[in-house]
Amino acid sequence: MRSRYSAFAVGDREYLARTWHPDTRPARVEVDPGTEWTGLEILGTEGGTPFHGEGTVRFRARYREGGRAGEMVEHSRFVRVDGAWVYLDARA
């Protein structure tokens, strides 16, 4: 999760695509150059240990766009594909 946040912050679309599950990955991964990511807070996790094949991360990400501060809160689901953790989707 932290590495994907960092990839969004620096605009690393290749890393984001590589760490996104092939079943849910968009055809083209976009990052908004007008968004400045300013902080990440992990609110909770479930699973995701070396003994799990799935895990979730609930987080708050802070950003600035057009001089205005904002935040997003998401409960993300990750799964292992060929031994690597990849983002699958956001839980409701």
Secondary structure, DSSP 8 states (H G I E B T S, - for coil): -HHHHHHHHHT-HHHHHHTB-TTT--SS----TTEEEEEEEEEEEEE-STT-SEEEEEEEEEEEETTEEEEEEEEEEEEEETTEEEEEEE--
